[in-house]
Amino acid sequence: MATMSERWRLPVVRQVQGQALIETTLILPLVLVTVLLMLQLLWLLFVQYNLWLAASYTLRTGALQHGSESAMKQTLAVAMTATRPVLLDDTAEVDPNEFRLLAARLSADQMLHVALAARIAVKAPTTEQFERFSETRFDLALDQEVTEIAIDHPQVRLAASENPEEWLAARQLKLELWWCQPLEVPLAATILAELRPLVNNPVQLFCAAREAAFGKPLWGLRHEIEGPMLSGFRRY
C-alpha cells in the first residue's frame, strides 16, 4: 500500500516529465533548423572559397587571351566543377570511357550554369582607358589588323608615355565575378531565400531573377580580382 509521500510524489514526477516533453517539443525544431542552416552556410563558404580559386584561373586566362570573355567563362565553368562532387565507388574499377563522359557532362552542366547564372564583368581597362591607350596593329597569328592596348616593350612605352601611372593602370585587368549557387539543404534553403531581400544587393537581385530556370532558390556570391595583362587587351 502506497504511503502518503509516494502518493504526493507521483503527480510531481508526471508533471516534470510532461514539462520536459513540452520543452523538448519546442526546442527540437529550433535545434534542427540551426543544424540545417549551419550545413547550408558551410557549403556556401566552400563554394565561395572555390570561387576565389576560380577567379585566379579566370584572371590568368583573361590576361593571356587578350581579355576574351568566352575563354574566361570556359575557365570559370571548369574551375567551379569542384562544387559539383561526384561519389565513386573506390572498390570498383572505373571505366575510363564512362569517367570521360561524366567529366564532359559535368563540364557541359557548368557551362550552362555560367551562361544562365554567372557573370564576369571587366571593370578595367575601362572604355575610356581603351580609347586613350589602344592602337591598331597587325596580328600575324590572325592575319588581320587588331585594336588593343599593347603591352610589348613596356619600358619603351612607359618612357614615351605622358602619364606613366595612367598607362600602367590601363594594363591592369580587373574582374568582378558573380556566381549564383543553388541552395540545396531542405528548410535552410527556404529560410535563406526569405532572408535574401534583407541583403538587397545587385548580386542577390541578379540571382533571384534566374531562379525559375533552376527551380530552386539561388544565393549570390561575388569576388573581385585584379592583375597585369600578359597579352594586349582587346574589345570583343
PLY file of the C-alpha trace (Angstrom):
ply
format ascii 1.0
element vertex 236
property float x
property float y
property float z
element edge 235
property int vertex1
property int vertex2
end_header
0.00 0.00 0.00
1.46 3.35 -1.10
2.46 5.77 1.61
1.35 9.40 1.73
4.73 10.66 0.41
4.64 8.26 -2.55
1.12 9.38 -3.45
2.28 13.02 -3.39
5.46 12.33 -5.39
3.68 10.58 -8.31
1.81 13.65 -9.66
5.00 15.72 -9.30
7.02 13.22 -11.34
4.35 13.17 -14.05
4.30 16.98 -14.09
8.09 17.14 -14.52
8.02 14.54 -17.29
5.27 16.41 -19.07
7.18 19.70 -18.78
10.34 18.06 -20.17
8.34 16.67 -23.10
6.91 20.10 -23.89
10.34 21.74 -23.69
11.81 19.08 -25.96
8.97 19.58 -28.44
9.67 23.32 -28.51
13.47 23.16 -28.64
13.99 20.24 -31.03
12.71 22.11 -34.14
14.97 25.05 -33.32
17.97 22.73 -32.98
17.09 21.04 -36.28
16.76 24.37 -38.10
20.05 25.59 -36.64
21.88 22.45 -37.77
20.43 22.68 -41.29
21.35 26.38 -41.53
24.90 25.63 -40.42
25.22 22.92 -43.07
23.98 25.26 -45.79
26.22 28.13 -44.67
29.26 25.85 -44.52
28.56 24.72 -48.06
28.24 28.35 -49.20
31.62 29.10 -47.60
33.10 26.16 -49.50
31.65 27.46 -52.78
32.91 30.98 -52.00
36.41 29.56 -51.48
36.17 27.75 -54.82
35.01 30.97 -56.46
38.10 32.68 -55.05
40.30 29.99 -56.62
38.35 30.00 -59.88
38.73 33.78 -60.09
42.52 33.39 -60.09
42.38 30.93 -63.00
39.87 33.12 -64.82
42.05 36.19 -64.40
45.10 34.39 -65.77
43.09 33.15 -68.75
41.90 36.67 -69.47
45.41 38.08 -69.07
46.81 35.55 -71.56
43.86 35.58 -74.00
43.54 39.34 -74.62
40.63 39.61 -72.17
38.48 37.13 -74.13
35.14 36.78 -72.36
34.39 33.36 -73.89
37.75 31.97 -72.76
37.25 33.34 -69.25
33.75 31.85 -69.00
35.01 28.45 -70.05
37.77 28.59 -67.43
35.27 29.65 -64.75
32.96 26.77 -65.63
35.75 24.18 -65.43
37.19 25.63 -62.20
33.79 25.64 -60.47
33.23 21.96 -61.27
34.72 21.29 -57.82
31.40 22.45 -56.35
29.67 19.51 -58.05
31.10 16.50 -56.19
30.56 13.03 -57.64
30.78 9.94 -55.46
32.61 6.99 -56.99
32.96 3.50 -55.57
36.64 3.07 -54.69
36.27 -0.71 -54.61
35.03 -0.92 -58.19
37.06 -0.34 -61.30
36.05 2.87 -63.06
35.60 2.63 -66.80
37.75 5.39 -68.39
35.14 5.99 -71.08
32.38 6.40 -68.51
34.59 8.70 -66.48
35.28 10.88 -69.54
31.56 11.01 -70.31
30.85 12.02 -66.72
33.50 14.74 -66.85
32.12 16.03 -70.15
28.58 16.09 -68.76
29.68 17.99 -65.66
31.61 20.48 -67.80
28.56 20.99 -70.04
26.33 21.50 -66.99
28.72 24.07 -65.60
28.93 25.90 -68.93
25.14 26.11 -68.91
25.25 27.38 -65.34
27.77 30.07 -66.31
25.59 31.11 -69.23
22.45 31.36 -67.08
23.56 32.21 -63.56
27.03 33.72 -63.58
28.62 36.94 -64.71
32.13 38.15 -65.48
32.36 41.93 -65.61
35.55 43.63 -66.84
35.99 46.65 -64.58
39.33 47.62 -66.08
40.62 48.56 -68.56
37.66 50.91 -68.87
36.22 52.16 -72.15
37.97 55.49 -71.60
41.32 53.77 -70.98
40.88 51.62 -74.09
40.10 54.61 -76.31
43.06 56.52 -74.93
45.80 53.87 -74.92
44.77 51.39 -77.64
46.45 51.21 -81.04
45.82 49.34 -84.27
48.41 46.78 -85.27
48.71 43.70 -87.48
48.35 40.30 -85.79
50.36 37.68 -87.65
48.51 34.78 -85.97
45.11 36.11 -87.08
46.46 37.60 -90.31
44.47 40.76 -89.73
44.60 44.12 -88.00
43.52 44.33 -84.36
43.00 47.17 -81.93
44.44 46.60 -78.49
46.24 48.10 -75.52
49.69 46.78 -76.34
51.96 45.50 -73.59
55.11 44.66 -75.56
58.27 46.75 -74.99
56.91 48.07 -71.69
59.98 50.10 -70.75
59.98 51.94 -74.07
56.24 52.59 -73.88
56.46 53.68 -70.27
59.24 56.16 -71.06
57.29 57.55 -74.02
54.05 57.91 -72.07
52.99 61.38 -70.94
51.40 59.89 -67.81
53.19 56.68 -66.76
50.81 55.96 -63.87
47.74 56.05 -66.10
49.46 53.89 -68.69
50.33 51.29 -66.05
46.75 51.39 -64.75
45.44 50.72 -68.27
47.49 47.49 -68.37
45.67 46.07 -65.34
42.84 43.58 -65.84
40.22 43.89 -63.11
37.35 41.39 -62.97
34.18 41.14 -60.90
32.69 37.64 -60.78
29.13 36.79 -59.78
28.04 33.22 -59.11
24.53 32.03 -58.23
24.76 28.95 -56.04
21.66 26.71 -55.68
20.52 26.25 -52.09
20.14 22.50 -51.62
19.64 21.91 -47.88
15.93 21.42 -47.06
14.27 24.09 -44.91
17.51 26.10 -44.72
17.13 26.96 -48.41
13.64 28.34 -47.80
14.76 30.38 -44.80
17.74 31.91 -46.62
15.56 32.69 -49.63
13.17 34.59 -47.35
16.05 36.48 -45.71
17.68 37.39 -49.04
15.69 40.64 -49.56
17.31 41.96 -46.37
20.70 41.78 -48.12
19.32 43.64 -51.15
22.45 43.90 -53.29
22.77 43.60 -57.10
24.17 40.06 -56.92
21.17 38.74 -54.98
18.75 40.50 -57.33
20.61 39.01 -60.30
20.28 35.50 -58.85
16.66 35.93 -57.78
15.72 36.75 -61.38
17.19 33.41 -62.53
15.58 31.04 -60.03
12.85 30.00 -62.44
15.43 28.34 -64.71
16.69 26.16 -61.83
13.50 25.52 -59.89
15.26 26.21 -56.57
16.49 29.22 -54.57
19.82 30.75 -55.58
22.27 32.60 -53.36
24.58 35.16 -54.93
28.34 35.09 -54.36
30.77 37.76 -55.50
34.53 38.18 -55.85
36.82 40.83 -57.34
40.35 40.22 -58.57
42.97 42.26 -60.41
46.28 41.57 -62.13
48.53 42.72 -65.00
47.72 41.88 -68.60
50.07 39.33 -70.17
48.77 39.99 -73.70
47.34 43.02 -75.42
43.83 43.83 -74.22
41.16 43.83 -76.92
37.45 44.64 -77.03
35.40 41.75 -78.40
0 1
1 2
2 3
3 4
4 5
5 6
6 7
7 8
8 9
9 10
10 11
11 12
12 13
13 14
14 15
15 16
16 17
17 18
18 19
19 20
20 21
21 22
22 23
23 24
24 25
25 26
26 27
27 28
28 29
29 30
30 31
31 32
32 33
33 34
34 35
35 36
36 37
37 38
38 39
39 40
40 41
41 42
42 43
43 44
44 45
45 46
46 47
47 48
48 49
49 50
50 51
51 52
52 53
53 54
54 55
55 56
56 57
57 58
58 59
59 60
60 61
61 62
62 63
63 64
64 65
65 66
66 67
67 68
68 69
69 70
70 71
71 72
72 73
73 74
74 75
75 76
76 77
77 78
78 79
79 80
80 81
81 82
82 83
83 84
84 85
85 86
86 87
87 88
88 89
89 90
90 91
91 92
92 93
93 94
94 95
95 96
96 97
97 98
98 99
99 100
100 101
101 102
102 103
103 104
104 105
105 106
106 107
107 108
108 109
109 110
110 111
111 112
112 113
113 114
114 115
115 116
116 117
117 118
118 119
119 120
120 121
121 122
122 123
123 124
124 125
125 126
126 127
127 128
128 129
129 130
130 131
131 132
132 133
133 134
134 135
135 136
136 137
137 138
138 139
139 140
140 141
141 142
142 143
143 144
144 145
145 146
146 147
147 148
148 149
149 150
150 151
151 152
152 153
153 154
154 155
155 156
156 157
157 158
158 159
159 160
160 161
161 162
162 163
163 164
164 165
165 166
166 167
167 168
168 169
169 170
170 171
171 172
172 173
173 174
174 175
175 176
176 177
177 178
178 179
179 180
180 181
181 182
182 183
183 184
184 185
185 186
186 187
187 188
188 189
189 190
190 191
191 192
192 193
193 194
194 195
195 196
196 197
197 198
198 199
199 200
200 201
201 202
202 203
203 204
204 205
205 206
206 207
207 208
208 209
209 210
210 211
211 212
212 213
213 214
214 215
215 216
216 217
217 218
218 219
219 220
220 221
221 222
222 223
223 224
224 225
225 226
226 227
227 228
228 229
229 230
230 231
231 232
232 233
233 234
234 235
